[in-house]
Amino acid sequence: MWFIEQLTPGVAANNIPGAIRLKHQYSDKLMLGGTYTFRSGLIDGSIADWNQVMAVDTKYVINENLHFLGEVAGSQREIDLKTDQRTRTSTDGYASKAELVGDFDHRTNDGHTEWRLSYAHMD
């Protein structure tokens, strides 16, 4: 709750953050989740900057030793600095990651192996 700690009595807040996370286990094999976050910057009580991120992630269990993980996220930032001539710009960004994970115990001794094969992309 760092946001509440930043508040000073009698002084207006200069930003408003927020986040929500939803996650659902559809079956023993499939999980799907989603996240939304935002933060707005304030100048004199008006929004001067806005940033938001939306993401979806999943886990699919192929078998007891192998599962797939996937994530996709997108962000957007809009800036409207308070000047005489209002300047408005926006930027967007996207990222994704796919990962195959193997995890198993060795039958002949006490050994254990975990491996990951992943691909990530940012735009």
C-alpha positions in Angstrom: 0.0 0.0 0.0 2.8 2.4 -0.9 0.3 4.8 -2.5 -1.4 5.6 0.8 2.0 6.2 2.4 2.7 8.8 -0.2 -0.3 10.9 0.8 0.4 14.0 2.9 -2.5 15.7 4.7 -3.4 19.0 3.1 -1.4 18.3 -0.1 -3.2 17.1 -3.3 -2.2 13.8 -4.8 -0.1 14.0 -8.0 -1.0 10.6 -9.3 -3.6 7.9 -9.1 -2.5 4.3 -9.6 -4.7 1.1 -9.8 -4.4 -2.6 -10.7 -6.6 -5.6 -10.9 -5.7 -9.3 -11.5 -8.2 -12.0 -12.4 -7.2 -15.7 -12.5 -9.3 -18.8 -13.2 -8.4 -22.4 -13.1 -10.7 -23.8 -15.8 -9.6 -27.4 -15.3 -6.7 -29.4 -13.8 -4.8 -28.7 -17.1 -5.8 -25.1 -18.0 -5.3 -21.8 -16.1 -6.1 -18.4 -17.7 -5.4 -15.0 -16.1 -5.6 -11.3 -16.9 -4.1 -8.2 -15.5 -5.0 -4.5 -15.9 -3.0 -1.6 -14.4 -3.1 2.1 -14.8 -1.5 5.2 -13.5 -2.5 8.8 -14.1 -0.3 11.8 -13.4 -2.0 14.9 -12.2 -1.1 18.6 -12.5 -3.4 21.0 -10.6 -6.0 18.3 -10.2 -6.2 17.5 -13.9 -4.9 14.5 -15.7 -1.7 15.3 -17.5 -0.3 11.8 -18.2 -2.1 8.4 -18.5 -0.5 5.0 -18.7 -2.2 1.6 -18.9 -1.1 -2.0 -19.3 -3.3 -5.0 -20.2 -2.0 -8.6 -20.1 -3.3 -12.1 -20.5 -1.4 -15.2 -19.4 -2.0 -18.9 -19.5 -0.7 -22.2 -18.3 -1.5 -25.5 -19.9 -0.4 -28.8 -18.4 0.4 -31.2 -21.2 1.4 -34.0 -18.9 2.9 -34.4 -15.4 6.3 -33.5 -16.7 5.6 -30.9 -19.4 3.6 -27.7 -19.5 3.2 -24.6 -21.7 3.2 -21.0 -20.4 2.1 -18.1 -22.5 1.9 -14.3 -21.9 0.8 -11.4 -24.1 0.8 -7.7 -22.9 0.1 -4.3 -24.4 0.7 -0.9 -23.0 -0.5 2.6 -23.9 0.7 6.0 -22.7 -0.9 9.2 -23.5 0.6 12.5 -22.6 -1.3 15.8 -22.5 1.1 18.3 -20.9 -0.7 21.3 -19.6 0.7 24.2 -21.7 -0.8 27.1 -23.6 -0.8 24.9 -26.7 -1.9 21.5 -25.7 0.5 18.9 -27.0 -1.0 15.4 -27.3 1.2 12.4 -28.0 0.7 8.7 -27.4 2.9 5.6 -27.4 2.0 1.9 -27.6 4.1 -1.2 -26.8 3.5 -4.9 -27.0 5.3 -8.0 -25.7 4.7 -11.7 -25.8 6.4 -14.8 -24.4 5.8 -18.5 -25.0 7.6 -21.1 -22.9 7.7 -24.9 -22.8 8.8 -26.3 -19.4 10.0 -29.8 -18.6 10.4 -31.0 -15.0 11.1 -34.5 -14.0 12.9 -36.7 -11.4 15.5 -39.2 -12.5 14.5 -42.8 -11.8 18.0 -44.2 -11.3 19.1 -41.8 -8.5 18.0 -38.7 -6.6 18.6 -36.4 -9.5 16.2 -33.8 -10.9 16.1 -32.0 -14.2 14.2 -28.9 -15.2 14.5 -27.3 -18.6 12.8 -24.4 -20.3 12.5 -23.5 -24.0 11.2 -20.0 -24.5 10.6 -17.3 -27.1 10.0 -13.7 -26.3 9.1 -10.7 -28.5 8.8 -7.0 -27.7 7.5 -4.3 -30.1 
